[in-house]
Amino acid sequence: MIDFDKSIFENTRDRILICAHRGFSGADIPCNTMAAFRAAVLSGADMIELDVSKSRDGKYFVFHPGMEHAHLRKKKLISLMRSDKVEKLRFVNQDDCPTDFGINTLEEVFDYLRGKCYINVDKYWTDIPGITECIRKCGVEKQVVVKTAIKDSYIKEIKKYAPDLMFMPIVRHRDDITANLISEGINCIGAEVLFKKDDEPVTSKEYIDSMHAKGLILFANAIVYNKNDVIAAGHSDDNSFVIDPDYGWGWLAEKGFDIIQTDFCPLVSDYLDKTGKRSKQ
């Protein structure tokens, strides 16, 4: 059980945390739905990643922006719809068949996940002031981890509206930013690292050990969102099945990453527990 009164670093000191990418979905249950989040909680996810879209009239929904054509069979973006129209939409499943699952508001999802696990809010940069206000309104500040790419305008807004929220910059290849963020008063808890090759600076023992020595954590991705955008040098969910779990999930665990994001939460947990790789003791 996560102790939210402790720092996230303390909660990762003894074991690797598993982040369920958009919940735990499949078959008839679409991603980013309440059913997928409930499935992730039942699967023992320590963290759940979700995406945020904003309707034309300013209401926040849990949906990946730009994926309306794939998940809803709609060409029109949620950002161009009024909230009453969004609330009537229904997902299609992985076979492109209609389901009964609608799109939940961000508040509804926060209310459900309150006290259950960490919440990794993706697409936070699309409206940092507004999403921050929603986080505070729902009282999930101790659970939410927000993230953005490194962009001056994003950092400026975080300093203004959310310096206290747990923040992770998304860094590729090399991390030249976390120390600066901390010095600027931002609650930077570590970094989400993306890498195309095994031997990049963000995968080096020196870097990982130095981050841990500072009480900072590292978040790695086993997910494959787009095969042309390599984000963990092939040490992925896909290759954990196609090649070997030692090559995929095992490699990430042995490197010393503190959080592994996956689309197969219970299988990763089971593998890491059975091999003893989840424990850091």
Helices and strands as residue ranges (DSSP letters): H 8-11, E 17-21, H 34-42, E 47-54, E 60-62, H 68-71, G 78-80, H 83-86, E 90-92, E 98-102, H 106-113, E 118-122, G 124-126, H 128-138, E 144-149, H 152-161, E 166-172, H 178-183, E 190-194, G 201-203, H 205-213, E 217-221, H 237-242, I 246-250, H 251-255, E 259-262, H 265-275
